[in-house]
Amino acid sequence: MKLRLTILVMASAAAMLSAAFLMAQDPVVGSPDPESLFTSKDPKLNTNKQATMHIVRDLLEAGHWDEAPKWLTEKYIQHNPCCANGRQTVMDFFGKMAKPRPIPDRKSWATKVVSVVAEGDLVTVGIVRECADPRNPGKTYTTTWFDMWRFVDGKADEHWDFGTIAGQGNAPDCARAGAPAK
């Protein structure tokens, strides 16, 4: 009995301690010069990273979807349950969300890029996301979300991201709080 009580007390203390650690978080911070992350000494990786930069900056952030044929293949495969495949479909979907804005200069991106990693024909971009904190109404937290593209001849041919279907416990796009539309 005494052993059982000791184990229960220790388990409760461990649970409370781990919950305290889960509440503590250093904020995720983007690079002060995001464009510097989209380069490589390897010519193929540099081409793919540069195309990725234009997708993130020019298309997703600034809304210049009329330029999508420069950066996306016609068949563009979209592994996101909220948007169908095809360059034109993606252009129509995102193009309706907002009118084009000026393309940001080198250090004034709204999208806070944490990392850009290229390997073979893939480029992965980690970005800061600010989300509503369901534990503390009115407060937010930051996390890192990822997009990955596969390239064919310098254009994105396939894309993966964090996309979920809203409902049944999934908030639309992490219930973003103040983050730029994507």
N, C-alpha and C positions, 0 to 999 in steps of 0.2 A: 504494500500500500504506500509506504513511504517512498519507495523507488518510483512508483507510478506518479505520485504527486511531484517529485523532483523533476521527472521527465516532462510533465505537463507545464510546470513553471518555466523550465528551460526552453521548451518549445514556444511558449507564449512570449517570453523575453526575446527570443530570436526573431519571431514574427514582427514584434513591435520595432526592434532594431532594424530589420530589413525594410520595413515600411518607412522608417525615418530616412534611410539611405535612398529609397526610391523618390522621396519628396525633394531631395537635394539634387540640383542640377546646375552645371555650368551652362550658360547659354551657348548655342551654336552660333558661330560668327563667320561671315563670308569674307572673302579676300578683298582687300582695299583696291586691288587692281585685277579684276576678274579676267580681262583680256590676256593677261600674261600667262594664265593657266591653259590657254587654248593654243599652245605652240609645242612643237617637238623638233628635235634635230633630225629625226627620221622623216624624209619627204612624204611618204604615204601617210604616216600618223599625223604629220602636220596638216596635210590636206584635209583629212577627216576631222581633226580637231577644229580647223578653221571653219569647215562647213557646219560643224556642231555649234560653234560660236554664233554663226549667222542664224541658225535655227532658234537658239535660245534668245539671242538679243534682238534680231531683226523681226523674226516671225512671232515668237511667243510673247516677248516683252513689248515690242513696238507695234505689233499688229500689221506688219507689211506682208500680208498673206498673198498679195499679187506677185511677190517675189519667190513664192514657194517652189516653182519649177526650177529655180537655180539650185535648190538644196535638197529636194525630195524627188525620188523616182515616181513615175506615174502610178505604179502598183502599190506604193507605200503601205506596208503592213502595220497596222496599229493594234498592239496588244493591250487595249484599254476597253473595258466593257461599255464605256460611254461614247465611243466614237468608232465608226466603221472604217474599214480599209479604203485605200485609194487616195491619191494626192488631192483630187478635186473635192472629195468628200471632206477631207481634213480642212482644205481651204474654205469650203462653205461653212463648216461647223465653227471654226475659230473666227473666220472673217465676219460672222454675224454678231460676235460678242462685243466688239468695240471697234471704233474707227481708228485708223493708223495714227500713231503718235511719232514725234521725232525719235530717231534712233539715238539712244544715249551715247554720250562720249565715253571715253575709256574708263573713267572712274565714277560714273554717275548711274550705274545700273540699279534698277529697283530689285532685280533678281540677285540675291546674295549667293554667289557661287563659292562653295567650300573646296571642291576638288574636281579635277578633270583627269580621267585615266583612260589611256588608249592602248589597246593591245590587238594586233591583227586587224580585223575589219570592224572592231567594236570601239565605241567611245561611251564612257559612263560619266555623267555629271552629277555631283552631289550638291544640293542646294539647301539653304536654310528655309524652313517652313515655320511660321508662327501659327499656332493653333489655339483655339479656345480650350481652356482647361476644364474638363467636365467635373473635376473635384472641387474647383474653386470658381463659381460663376463670376463672370466679369474679369477674370484673369486669363493670362495666356502663358504658353510655354513654347520653346523652340525645339525643333527636331530636325533631322536631316532626311531629306527625301531624294530619291534617285530617278534619273531618266537614263536609258541606254539606247543607243542607236547602232545598227549594223549598216555599213556602207558598201556600196557598189559603185565603182568608178567616180568616187568623190561626192556621191549623193546618198542621203539616208534612204534605205530601202525597207527598214524594219525598225520598230520602236517598242520599248517596254517601259512601263512606269508604275506608279503606285495606285493606279486607278481602281476604284471600288464602286459598286453599285450602292447608292444611298438607300437607307432603310434597314430594318432588322438589326439595329445597333451600329450600322456604318453611317457615319455622318458624311454628307457630300463634301468631298475633297478635304477631309480632316477638319471640317468646320473652321476653315481658315479665319484668322482674325487679322485683318489689315494687310494681308499678303496680296501682291499683285495678281490679277487674274491670269490664269494659265491656259 
